[in-house]
Amino acid sequence: MPANLTVNHLAKSYPDAAGGRKTIIEDFTFHVPKGSFVTILGGNGCGKSTLLRCLCGMEEPDSGEILINGQAGSRLGRVGLVSQEINLFSWRTALENAAFGLEVQGMPKARRLELATAYLKAFGLGDHLHHYPREMSGGQRQKTAIARTLVSAPDIILMDEPFSALDYHTRTGLQCFLLQLWAKLRETILFVTHEVEEAVFLSDYILVINPIPSSIKEIVKVDLPRPRIRTSPEVMELSAKVLTLYGAGSCLGDMELRKALEILARHKQERESEVL
């Protein structure tokens, strides 16, 4: 059953080379309503994947709490993750990959293959049930990975830049496919991206995050009707607003960004003086 997700004052750090600790996430607090589509928007290296690993139970935070329907406890099995890498088993067919989570749960073979088959057919992969990943396109492999997550019926679905490795045509097609799926099932989805257009096109809410140590800069409500047209004035206007919040150098602090620009400007002047 879809559930709501609440994160209160989450913090996470790792040991650094100097013998201290480097804070990756600092005082992260947000709420994902049941059945909503919420996107975390941040640049590379901003701690987005670290946050998802904490949320799905692969790692534990240093402090703070993670609540599903207001309750703490184990998140393993309750939170499904679709990762950036299309990590299907090369020696398993699409059907066997999609059924893997149910196999781990101990479901009888006939029943898990029946459920996985139903999902893959619903995803338009009925002709690829017995194909291996190497025999499928990138979009087909990612659909199989999504089916593997959904067939296990998690309460929360986390998606860590699932379309970033795909070409534009395949990526936009899968975005539309995901929205159609979400509209039908009303799953609770927390989606991670560094693409402003993708965030505005997909989301109910966008969490714009600061660079490391990561925290929420602003929560943007995407109050636009669905289905959305990417080139509509409303979508483009909101995208411009979010881009301003996000910033082209969002994973560099303002000081670091200014220093980088100064170095580039100085280097350019030196090159020009050499030519003269």
Backbone as CSV, one residue per row, in Angstrom:
resi,resn,N_x,N_y,N_z,CA_x,CA_y,CA_z,C_x,C_y,C_z
1,MET,0.841,-1.199,0.000,0.000,0.000,0.000,0.877,1.251,0.000
2,PRO,0.548,2.250,-0.822,1.296,3.509,-0.767,1.249,4.111,0.630
3,ALA,2.321,4.764,1.028,2.411,5.322,2.375,3.013,6.715,2.302
4,ASN,2.898,7.445,3.414,3.593,8.730,3.467,4.957,8.547,4.130
5,LEU,5.861,9.435,3.795,7.238,9.373,4.287,7.579,10.691,4.965
6,THR,8.112,10.606,6.173,8.524,11.797,6.910,9.981,11.650,7.328
7,VAL,10.766,12.667,7.051,12.179,12.694,7.432,12.390,13.898,8.341
8,ASN,12.903,13.653,9.543,13.100,14.716,10.528,14.572,14.847,10.915
9,HIS,15.163,15.991,10.609,16.510,16.365,11.077,17.552,15.280,10.781
10,LEU,17.508,14.730,9.587,18.431,13.661,9.198,19.835,14.221,8.973
11,ALA,20.838,13.510,9.476,22.237,13.886,9.267,23.057,12.635,8.978
12,LYS,24.053,12.784,8.104,24.912,11.662,7.749,26.305,12.180,7.410
13,SER,27.329,11.504,7.960,28.715,11.872,7.681,29.536,10.607,7.463
14,TYR,30.741,10.789,6.900,31.664,9.682,6.664,33.059,10.092,7.130
15,PRO,33.908,9.113,7.491,35.292,9.442,7.853,36.015,10.092,6.676
16,ASP,36.870,11.073,6.971,37.659,11.699,5.910,39.135,11.339,6.063
17,ALA,39.945,11.762,5.107,41.364,11.384,5.078,42.153,11.978,6.233
18,ALA,41.653,13.059,6.818,42.368,13.726,7.914,42.058,13.119,9.272
19,GLY,41.242,12.078,9.284,40.890,11.434,10.544,39.645,11.996,11.196
20,GLY,39.051,12.986,10.571,37.792,13.531,11.084,36.607,12.943,10.339
21,ARG,35.550,13.715,10.245,34.369,13.261,9.525,33.880,14.374,8.601
22,LYS,33.435,13.978,7.420,32.897,14.920,6.436,31.375,14.797,6.441
23,THR,30.700,15.881,6.746,29.238,15.874,6.784,28.691,15.962,5.366
24,ILE,27.865,14.980,5.006,27.259,14.944,3.676,25.844,15.511,3.722
25,ILE,25.073,15.094,4.714,23.694,15.561,4.887,23.588,16.212,6.250
26,GLU,22.983,17.394,6.280,22.899,18.145,7.526,21.472,18.647,7.738
27,ASP,20.818,18.144,8.770,19.499,18.637,9.175,18.496,18.627,8.023
28,PHE,18.298,17.448,7.444,17.380,17.272,6.315,15.998,16.933,6.857
29,THR,15.007,17.786,6.577,13.643,17.575,7.059,12.659,17.813,5.919
30,PHE,11.802,16.815,5.650,10.766,16.985,4.630,9.698,15.904,4.804
31,HIS,8.594,16.070,4.065,7.478,15.127,4.136,7.004,14.820,2.721
32,VAL,6.782,13.541,2.444,6.246,13.110,1.157,4.845,12.554,1.405
33,PRO,3.787,13.261,0.995,2.426,12.775,1.236,2.146,11.469,0.492
34,LYS,1.250,10.694,1.034,0.853,9.425,0.428,0.354,9.641,-0.996
35,GLY,0.880,8.849,-1.927,0.434,8.899,-3.309,0.951,10.074,-4.106
36,SER,1.907,10.821,-3.569,2.415,12.001,-4.276,3.706,11.678,-5.020
37,PHE,4.070,12.585,-5.915,5.306,12.465,-6.694,6.186,13.652,-6.317
38,VAL,7.231,13.378,-5.558,8.120,14.427,-5.057,9.517,14.203,-5.629
39,THR,10.142,15.279,-6.076,11.474,15.187,-6.670,12.493,15.969,-5.856
40,ILE,13.653,15.350,-5.655,14.805,16.029,-5.061,15.694,16.501,-6.198
41,LEU,15.943,17.802,-6.254,16.728,18.403,-7.327,18.043,18.928,-6.768
42,GLY,19.133,18.379,-7.268,20.447,18.821,-6.818,21.518,18.350,-7.779
43,GLY,22.637,19.027,-7.800,23.714,18.680,-8.709,24.479,17.438,-8.280
44,ASN,25.415,17.019,-9.119,26.242,15.858,-8.802,27.060,16.118,-7.540
45,GLY,27.151,15.102,-6.683,27.959,15.220,-5.482,27.305,15.966,-4.349
46,CYS,25.985,16.140,-4.416,25.281,16.888,-3.367,24.660,15.994,-2.295
47,GLY,24.930,14.694,-2.325,24.437,13.812,-1.273,23.080,13.196,-1.538
48,LYS,22.583,13.291,-2.774,21.255,12.751,-3.083,21.223,11.233,-2.930
49,SER,22.223,10.558,-3.477,22.253,9.096,-3.397,22.479,8.622,-1.963
50,THR,23.280,9.369,-1.205,23.473,9.043,0.215,22.145,9.091,0.954
51,LEU,21.348,10.119,0.672,20.028,10.234,1.291,19.170,9.023,0.960
52,LEU,19.146,8.608,-0.301,18.312,7.473,-0.688,18.779,6.184,-0.031
53,ARG,20.088,6.010,0.109,20.583,4.806,0.784,20.114,4.764,2.234
54,CYS,20.052,5.918,2.878,19.522,5.971,4.248,18.026,5.672,4.259
55,LEU,17.306,6.229,3.304,15.852,6.058,3.286,15.440,4.611,3.044
56,CYS,16.197,3.894,2.201,15.794,2.520,1.895,16.376,1.507,2.873
57,GLY,17.201,1.959,3.820,17.714,1.057,4.845,19.053,0.433,4.527
58,MET,19.674,0.824,3.405,20.999,0.302,3.079,22.059,0.867,4.020
59,GLU,21.830,2.073,4.520,22.694,2.703,5.515,21.806,3.346,6.570
60,GLU,22.395,3.619,7.729,21.661,4.303,8.790,22.218,5.712,8.965
61,PRO,21.370,6.690,9.215,21.853,8.054,9.442,22.571,8.172,10.776
62,ASP,23.363,9.221,10.935,24.008,9.489,12.218,22.985,9.942,13.249
63,SER,22.012,10.710,12.794,20.966,11.213,13.685,19.731,11.535,12.865
64,GLY,18.628,11.818,13.568,17.369,12.092,12.896,16.510,10.848,12.804
65,GLU,15.327,11.006,12.227,14.412,9.877,12.125,13.759,9.810,10.753
66,ILE,13.428,8.583,10.359,12.741,8.299,9.107,11.474,7.534,9.464
67,LEU,10.324,8.087,9.117,9.042,7.511,9.502,8.228,7.151,8.264
68,ILE,7.652,5.961,8.270,6.708,5.547,7.238,5.343,5.428,7.891
69,ASN,4.397,6.222,7.416,3.079,6.319,8.056,3.201,6.644,9.544
70,GLY,4.179,7.496,9.859,4.354,7.949,11.235,5.070,6.981,12.142
71,GLN,5.535,5.849,11.601,6.167,4.819,12.418,7.628,4.624,12.017
72,ALA,8.503,4.484,13.018,9.900,4.153,12.765,10.025,2.634,12.628
73,GLY,11.243,2.153,12.445,11.457,0.713,12.321,12.171,0.384,11.029
74,SER,12.326,-0.907,10.763,13.056,-1.354,9.582,12.358,-0.894,8.307
75,ARG,13.162,-0.412,7.360,12.620,0.025,6.078,12.882,-0.988,4.980
76,LEU,13.689,-2.000,5.271,13.993,-3.028,4.280,12.716,-3.764,3.893
77,GLY,12.463,-3.831,2.602,11.255,-4.483,2.117,10.066,-3.552,1.998
78,ARG,10.114,-2.427,2.707,9.007,-1.466,2.641,9.300,-0.342,1.652
79,VAL,10.576,-0.153,1.361,11.000,0.908,0.454,11.731,0.279,-0.723
80,GLY,11.233,0.525,-1.933,11.865,-0.010,-3.132,12.743,1.030,-3.799
81,LEU,13.844,0.592,-4.404,14.801,1.510,-5.025,15.054,1.125,-6.473
82,VAL,14.854,2.099,-7.367,15.277,1.970,-8.764,16.518,2.833,-8.910
83,SER,17.657,2.212,-9.176,18.924,2.935,-9.137,19.286,3.550,-10.484
84,GLN,20.317,4.369,-10.466,20.805,5.029,-11.672,21.364,4.004,-12.653
85,GLU,22.084,3.015,-12.135,22.603,1.948,-12.975,21.500,0.914,-13.204
86,ILE,21.372,0.471,-14.437,20.370,-0.552,-14.743,20.985,-1.895,-14.357
87,ASN,20.875,-2.248,-13.076,21.630,-3.376,-12.528,20.844,-4.676,-12.590
88,LEU,20.558,-5.105,-13.818,19.948,-6.415,-14.013,21.040,-7.478,-14.030
89,PHE,20.668,-8.697,-13.652,21.610,-9.815,-13.709,21.742,-10.275,-15.156
90,SER,22.970,-10.293,-15.662,23.181,-10.601,-17.080,22.804,-12.039,-17.429
91,TRP,22.857,-12.938,-16.442,22.571,-14.352,-16.695,21.094,-14.699,-16.487
92,ARG,20.282,-13.720,-16.152,18.850,-13.939,-15.968,18.073,-13.255,-17.094
93,THR,16.968,-13.877,-17.480,16.093,-13.265,-18.472,15.342,-12.092,-17.846
94,ALA,14.636,-11.333,-18.680,13.829,-10.222,-18.167,12.838,-10.721,-17.128
95,LEU,12.193,-11.840,-17.394,11.220,-12.400,-16.462,11.885,-12.800,-15.150
96,GLU,13.023,-13.461,-15.229,13.723,-13.889,-14.016,14.243,-12.691,-13.223
97,ASN,14.678,-11.646,-13.928,15.110,-10.427,-13.239,13.946,-9.756,-12.532
98,ALA,12.819,-9.633,-13.223,11.655,-8.963,-12.640,11.128,-9.711,-11.422
99,ALA,11.301,-11.027,-11.402,10.786,-11.846,-10.301,11.783,-12.005,-9.161
100,PHE,12.972,-11.412,-9.288,14.034,-11.678,-8.320,13.654,-11.274,-6.900
101,GLY,13.072,-10.097,-6.727,12.700,-9.653,-5.380,11.718,-10.594,-4.716
102,LEU,10.773,-11.100,-5.483,9.799,-12.052,-4.942,10.475,-13.375,-4.590
103,GLU,11.496,-13.731,-5.367,12.261,-14.944,-5.062,12.972,-14.804,-3.724
104,VAL,13.578,-13.642,-3.488,14.259,-13.382,-2.219,13.270,-13.444,-1.061
105,GLN,12.044,-12.989,-1.295,11.012,-13.015,-0.260,10.482,-14.418,0.010
106,GLY,10.853,-15.381,-0.846,10.426,-16.756,-0.632,9.112,-17.124,-1.282
107,MET,8.621,-16.308,-2.194,7.363,-16.614,-2.871,7.548,-17.823,-3.789
108,PRO,6.587,-18.739,-3.837,6.683,-19.898,-4.729,6.920,-19.479,-6.179
109,LYS,7.679,-20.298,-6.902,8.125,-19.935,-8.243,6.975,-19.636,-9.187
110,ALA,5.970,-20.491,-9.205,4.866,-20.301,-10.147,4.176,-18.961,-9.925
111,ARG,3.966,-18.606,-8.652,3.266,-17.360,-8.344,4.122,-16.142,-8.685
112,ARG,5.425,-16.189,-8.366,6.259,-15.014,-8.644,6.431,-14.801,-10.142
113,LEU,6.528,-15.876,-10.915,6.636,-15.722,-12.364,5.331,-15.206,-12.955
114,GLU,4.217,-15.622,-12.364,2.914,-15.132,-12.816,2.802,-13.620,-12.607
115,LEU,3.190,-13.158,-11.419,3.113,-11.728,-11.121,4.085,-10.927,-11.989
116,ALA,5.313,-11.416,-12.108,6.310,-10.707,-12.908,5.890,-10.641,-14.373
117,THR,5.308,-11.715,-14.873,4.820,-11.729,-16.254,3.743,-10.675,-16.460
118,ALA,2.832,-10.565,-15.498,1.749,-9.582,-15.603,2.307,-8.163,-15.676
119,TYR,3.306,-7.870,-14.849,3.893,-6.529,-14.861,4.627,-6.256,-16.165
120,LEU,5.426,-7.205,-16.619,6.188,-6.987,-17.845,5.266,-6.821,-19.050
121,LYS,4.190,-7.581,-19.089,3.230,-7.418,-20.186,2.560,-6.050,-20.117
122,ALA,2.227,-5.625,-18.909,1.621,-4.299,-18.739,2.587,-3.199,-19.159
123,PHE,3.879,-3.473,-19.057,4.904,-2.498,-19.436,5.270,-2.591,-20.917
124,GLY,4.543,-3.421,-21.672,4.817,-3.562,-23.090,5.990,-4.457,-23.410
125,LEU,6.356,-5.329,-22.476,7.519,-6.202,-22.659,7.123,-7.670,-22.804
126,GLY,5.890,-7.910,-23.212,5.420,-9.290,-23.335,6.224,-10.125,-24.311
127,ASP,6.801,-9.486,-25.321,7.598,-10.220,-26.311,9.060,-10.379,-25.891
128,HIS,9.397,-9.871,-24.710,10.798,-9.899,-24.271,10.982,-10.663,-22.955
129,LEU,9.995,-11.432,-22.559,10.055,-12.120,-21.265,11.300,-12.982,-21.130
130,HIS,11.696,-13.625,-22.203,12.798,-14.583,-22.136,14.072,-14.046,-22.796
131,HIS,14.118,-12.733,-22.965,15.330,-12.101,-23.486,16.270,-11.760,-22.331
132,TYR,17.558,-11.834,-22.619,18.563,-11.435,-21.635,18.834,-9.931,-21.783
133,PRO,19.371,-9.291,-20.741,19.602,-7.843,-20.815,20.375,-7.397,-22.052
134,ARG,21.354,-8.193,-22.482,22.154,-7.811,-23.652,21.323,-7.788,-24.930
135,GLU,20.161,-8.432,-24.904,19.293,-8.498,-26.080,18.199,-7.432,-26.055
136,MET,18.252,-6.541,-25.073,17.213,-5.529,-24.897,17.808,-4.131,-25.002
137,SER,16.963,-3.169,-25.349,17.404,-1.775,-25.407,17.522,-1.207,-23.995
138,GLY,18.136,-0.020,-23.887,18.264,0.615,-22.576,16.916,0.894,-21.941
139,GLY,15.955,1.355,-22.740,14.624,1.620,-22.206,13.932,0.361,-21.726
140,GLN,14.088,-0.732,-22.466,13.485,-2.005,-22.064,14.119,-2.530,-20.785
141,ARG,15.419,-2.372,-20.654,16.088,-2.819,-19.430,15.626,-2.006,-18.226
142,GLN,15.465,-0.690,-18.405,15.030,0.123,-17.273,13.577,-0.178,-16.913
143,LYS,12.731,-0.461,-17.891,11.362,-0.879,-17.589,11.364,-2.174,-16.780
144,THR,12.259,-3.084,-17.125,12.368,-4.337,-16.376,12.788,-4.065,-14.938
145,ALA,13.726,-3.135,-14.749,14.165,-2.781,-13.395,13.031,-2.150,-12.596
146,ILE,12.225,-1.312,-13.236,11.078,-0.705,-12.554,10.056,-1.778,-12.194
147,ALA,9.819,-2.713,-13.112,8.884,-3.809,-12.828,9.361,-4.634,-11.643
148,ARG,10.649,-4.901,-11.567,11.214,-5.666,-10.448,10.930,-4.977,-9.116
149,THR,10.994,-3.647,-9.101,10.707,-2.906,-7.873,9.221,-2.925,-7.547
150,LEU,8.374,-2.656,-8.531,6.940,-2.532,-8.273,6.280,-3.858,-7.926
151,VAL,6.755,-4.943,-8.519,6.099,-6.231,-8.295,6.215,-6.668,-6.837
152,SER,7.206,-6.132,-6.122,7.364,-6.462,-4.704,6.457,-5.632,-3.801
153,ALA,5.678,-4.721,-4.393,4.679,-3.912,-3.675,5.261,-3.141,-2.492
154,PRO,6.284,-2.311,-2.714,6.817,-1.500,-1.614,5.851,-0.382,-1.241
155,ASP,5.990,0.134,-0.028,5.162,1.257,0.414,5.637,2.577,-0.197
156,ILE,6.939,2.699,-0.388,7.556,3.905,-0.936,8.473,3.485,-2.083
157,ILE,8.476,4.251,-3.177,9.373,3.972,-4.295,10.380,5.110,-4.420
158,LEU,11.659,4.772,-4.331,12.739,5.731,-4.523,13.345,5.508,-5.904
159,MET,13.592,6.592,-6.622,14.159,6.488,-7.970,15.351,7.435,-8.062
160,ASP,16.540,6.851,-8.184,17.789,7.615,-8.160,18.274,7.888,-9.585
161,GLU,17.845,9.003,-10.163,18.211,9.385,-11.525,18.090,8.201,-12.487
162,PRO,16.915,7.562,-12.546,16.797,6.303,-13.283,16.932,6.437,-14.792
163,PHE,16.774,7.652,-15.339,16.806,7.813,-16.792,18.035,8.576,-17.275
164,SER,18.959,8.868,-16.381,20.068,9.764,-16.725,21.020,9.177,-17.765
165,ALA,21.109,7.859,-17.851,22.050,7.241,-18.786,21.440,7.001,-20.164
166,LEU,20.182,7.395,-20.345,19.470,7.118,-21.587,19.488,8.329,-22.512
167,ASP,19.325,8.080,-23.807,19.256,9.187,-24.759,17.959,9.970,-24.563
168,TYR,17.902,11.167,-25.146,16.783,12.084,-24.889,15.440,11.462,-25.264
169,HIS,15.362,10.844,-26.422,14.097,10.259,-26.881,13.619,9.169,-25.927
170,THR,14.522,8.276,-25.544,14.154,7.194,-24.624,13.801,7.749,-23.252
171,ARG,14.565,8.731,-22.793,14.338,9.315,-21.468,12.968,9.983,-21.378
172,THR,12.628,10.802,-22.364,11.336,11.490,-22.313,10.183,10.504,-22.466
173,GLY,10.392,9.452,-23.253,9.357,8.429,-23.376,9.115,7.708,-22.062
174,LEU,10.192,7.396,-21.335,10.047,6.721,-20.047,9.475,7.651,-18.980
175,GLN,9.740,8.942,-19.091,9.106,9.883,-18.168,7.584,9.840,-18.324
176,CYS,7.111,9.852,-19.570,5.666,9.770,-19.824,5.110,8.431,-19.356
177,PHE,5.857,7.360,-19.602,5.437,6.034,-19.140,5.313,5.998,-17.623
178,LEU,6.283,6.574,-16.930,6.258,6.591,-15.468,5.058,7.375,-14.950
179,LEU,4.749,8.506,-15.574,3.603,9.300,-15.140,2.291,8.557,-15.362
180,GLN,2.172,7.849,-16.477,0.970,7.052,-16.728,0.824,5.958,-15.677
181,LEU,1.943,5.335,-15.345,1.947,4.285,-14.328,1.554,4.853,-12.967
182,TRP,2.129,5.986,-12.618,1.841,6.624,-11.331,0.387,7.070,-11.249
183,ALA,-0.151,7.615,-12.339,-1.545,8.066,-12.347,-2.504,6.903,-12.103
184,LYS,-2.120,5.723,-12.564,-2.979,4.549,-12.398,-2.833,3.930,-11.016
185,LEU,-1.607,3.806,-10.527,-1.349,3.102,-9.266,-1.309,4.030,-8.059
186,ARG,-1.018,5.306,-8.283,-0.884,6.296,-7.214,0.098,5.844,-6.134
187,GLU,1.244,5.360,-6.582,2.310,5.014,-5.659,2.939,6.295,-5.100
188,THR,3.572,6.174,-3.949,4.325,7.284,-3.374,5.740,7.229,-3.935
189,ILE,6.128,8.258,-4.680,7.415,8.246,-5.372,8.278,9.415,-4.914
190,LEU,9.524,9.099,-4.566,10.546,10.115,-4.309,11.607,9.944,-5.390
191,PHE,11.701,10.917,-6.260,12.509,10.844,-7.475,13.692,11.801,-7.342
192,VAL,14.860,11.370,-7.772,16.059,12.212,-7.702,16.516,12.563,-9.114
193,THR,16.850,13.828,-9.326,17.363,14.251,-10.626,18.239,15.485,-10.454
194,HIS,19.036,15.784,-11.482,19.730,17.070,-11.536,19.235,17.881,-12.728
195,GLU,18.141,17.413,-13.371,17.576,18.086,-14.532,16.331,18.872,-14.130
196,VAL,16.377,20.191,-14.291,15.255,21.045,-13.897,14.001,20.710,-14.699
197,GLU,14.141,20.540,-16.006,12.979,20.246,-16.851,12.285,18.963,-16.409
198,GLU,13.072,17.944,-16.096,12.515,16.673,-15.655,11.753,16.839,-14.351
199,ALA,12.311,17.600,-13.422,11.666,17.818,-12.129,10.322,18.509,-12.285
200,VAL,10.262,19.556,-13.093,9.014,20.303,-13.277,7.984,19.457,-14.017
201,PHE,8.412,18.700,-15.002,7.493,17.882,-15.798,6.839,16.781,-14.968
202,LEU,7.579,16.209,-14.025,7.100,15.035,-13.302,6.372,15.339,-11.996
203,SER,6.728,16.387,-11.294,6.522,16.433,-9.847,5.275,17.166,-9.374
204,ASP,4.861,16.778,-8.153,3.919,17.576,-7.366,4.678,18.633,-6.566
205,TYR,5.826,18.214,-6.023,6.683,19.111,-5.242,8.132,18.864,-5.644
206,ILE,8.934,19.924,-5.592,10.365,19.813,-5.862,11.126,20.304,-4.636
207,LEU,12.027,19.459,-4.127,12.904,19.851,-3.028,14.239,20.275,-3.625
208,VAL,14.493,21.571,-3.666,15.766,22.082,-4.172,16.767,22.048,-3.024
209,ILE,17.890,21.356,-3.218,18.810,21.166,-2.099,20.100,21.956,-2.285
210,ASN,20.679,22.304,-1.151,21.948,23.020,-1.108,23.108,22.063,-1.346
211,PRO,24.295,22.592,-1.687,25.480,21.743,-1.799,25.889,21.188,-0.441
212,ILE,26.816,20.231,-0.468,27.301,19.588,0.754,27.864,20.625,1.722
213,PRO,27.510,20.549,3.026,26.593,19.566,3.608,25.153,19.846,3.192
214,SER,24.510,18.819,2.671,23.230,18.969,1.996,22.101,19.300,2.963
215,SER,21.280,20.254,2.559,20.063,20.606,3.286,19.079,21.165,2.274
216,ILE,17.835,21.320,2.674,16.820,21.791,1.738,16.881,23.310,1.621
217,LYS,17.048,23.783,0.411,17.087,25.221,0.144,15.679,25.788,0.041
218,GLU,14.820,25.082,-0.700,13.435,25.535,-0.851,12.576,24.382,-1.361
219,ILE,11.316,24.376,-0.953,10.337,23.411,-1.455,9.413,24.154,-2.412
220,VAL,9.363,23.698,-3.660,8.559,24.342,-4.696,7.349,23.464,-5.002
221,LYS,6.163,24.009,-4.867,4.949,23.292,-5.248,4.707,23.488,-6.740
222,VAL,4.565,22.376,-7.459,4.326,22.445,-8.905,2.816,22.402,-9.116
223,ASP,2.200,23.556,-9.057,0.742,23.655,-9.122,0.304,23.859,-10.568
224,LEU,0.622,22.871,-11.407,0.277,22.919,-12.824,-0.568,21.707,-13.177
225,PRO,-1.557,21.876,-14.063,-2.412,20.740,-14.422,-1.638,19.667,-15.175
226,ARG,-2.120,18.445,-15.062,-1.568,17.322,-15.815,-2.580,16.889,-16.872
227,PRO,-2.117,16.351,-18.014,-0.715,16.195,-18.428,-0.100,17.536,-18.808
228,ARG,1.207,17.629,-18.602,1.922,18.872,-18.856,2.610,18.847,-20.221
229,ILE,2.707,20.020,-20.797,3.410,20.177,-22.070,4.726,20.892,-21.780
230,ARG,5.821,20.259,-22.127,7.142,20.776,-21.754,7.383,22.202,-22.242
231,THR,6.822,22.524,-23.415,7.090,23.831,-24.015,6.008,24.864,-23.708
232,SER,5.070,24.531,-22.828,4.021,25.497,-22.493,4.620,26.661,-21.705
233,PRO,4.034,27.863,-21.818,4.570,29.016,-21.082,4.624,28.776,-19.576
234,GLU,3.610,28.070,-19.029,3.560,27.836,-17.585,4.716,26.954,-17.125
235,VAL,4.968,25.876,-17.876,6.062,24.968,-17.526,7.407,25.676,-17.669
236,MET,7.568,26.430,-18.736,8.843,27.114,-18.964,9.083,28.214,-17.930
237,GLU,8.006,28.894,-17.525,8.142,29.944,-16.510,8.565,29.356,-15.169
238,LEU,7.915,28.241,-14.782,8.282,27.614,-13.515,9.689,27.025,-13.591
239,SER,10.045,26.467,-14.741,11.394,25.922,-14.909,12.443,27.012,-14.721
240,ALA,12.160,28.201,-15.247,13.094,29.316,-15.083,13.227,29.707,-13.615
241,LYS,12.105,29.695,-12.893,12.137,30.022,-11.464,12.961,28.993,-10.691
242,VAL,12.718,27.714,-10.987,13.442,26.651,-10.289,14.923,26.698,-10.644
243,LEU,15.231,26.989,-11.900,16.628,27.078,-12.321,17.359,28.185,-11.566
244,THR,16.661,29.285,-11.316,17.253,30.375,-10.541,17.577,29.923,-9.120
245,LEU,16.647,29.149,-8.519,16.886,28.619,-7.175,18.019,27.601,-7.181
246,TYR,18.005,26.766,-8.197,18.955,25.658,-8.313,20.367,26.187,-8.529
247,GLY,20.519,27.083,-9.507,21.820,27.678,-9.783,22.690,26.769,-10.613
248,ALA,23.375,27.345,-11.584,24.214,26.543,-12.477,25.339,25.865,-11.735
249,GLY,25.798,26.457,-10.642,26.911,25.867,-9.885,26.464,25.407,-8.528
250,SER,25.299,24.749,-8.455,24.672,24.471,-7.168,25.492,23.580,-6.258
251,CYS,26.440,22.805,-6.787,27.247,21.959,-5.913,28.569,22.627,-5.554
252,LEU,28.761,23.848,-6.004,29.877,24.661,-5.541,29.303,25.758,-4.663
253,GLY,29.906,25.999,-3.530,29.471,27.128,-2.731,29.736,28.423,-3.483
254,ASP,29.094,29.508,-3.069,29.266,30.782,-3.761,30.733,31.193,-3.812
255,MET,31.457,30.995,-2.700,32.866,31.379,-2.659,33.681,30.553,-3.649
256,GLU,33.436,29.224,-3.665,34.180,28.362,-4.576,33.877,28.708,-6.029
257,LEU,32.603,29.034,-6.302,32.226,29.378,-7.668,32.909,30.666,-8.109
258,ARG,32.944,31.665,-7.229,33.604,32.925,-7.566,35.096,32.703,-7.823
259,LYS,35.716,31.860,-6.978,37.141,31.576,-7.163,37.389,30.895,-8.503
260,ALA,36.511,29.943,-8.845,36.664,29.234,-10.112,36.541,30.198,-11.289
261,LEU,35.572,31.117,-11.218,35.386,32.090,-12.292,36.572,33.048,-12.384
262,GLU,37.119,33.431,-11.223,38.286,34.317,-11.219,39.492,33.645,-11.870
263,ILE,39.688,32.361,-11.555,40.807,31.615,-12.136,40.655,31.515,-13.647
264,LEU,39.429,31.226,-14.103,39.184,31.121,-15.539,39.428,32.460,-16.235
265,ALA,38.949,33.551,-15.603,39.134,34.877,-16.197,40.615,35.237,-16.273
266,ARG,41.364,34.919,-15.190,42.795,35.219,-15.161,43.538,34.402,-16.219
267,HIS,43.153,33.136,-16.354,43.784,32.272,-17.347,43.520,32.802,-18.755
268,LYS,42.293,33.270,-18.984,41.945,33.812,-20.296,42.788,35.040,-20.611
269,GLN,42.960,35.926,-19.603,43.770,37.130,-19.797,45.220,36.777,-20.106
270,GLU,45.750,35.767,-19.415,47.129,35.342,-19.645,47.309,34.810,-21.060
271,ARG,46.331,34.023,-21.518,46.406,33.476,-22.871,46.361,34.591,-23.913
272,GLU,45.480,35.589,-23.660,45.358,36.706,-24.602,46.640,37.531,-24.647
273,SER,47.269,37.726,-23.470,48.516,38.502,-23.428,49.645,37.767,-24.137
274,GLU,49.647,36.435,-24.075,50.657,35.643,-24.768,50.528,35.804,-26.276
275,VAL,49.272,35.844,-26.736,49.032,35.998,-28.173,49.518,37.356,-28.653
276,LEU,49.281,38.401,-27.815,49.714,39.753,-28.176,51.240,39.864,-28.102
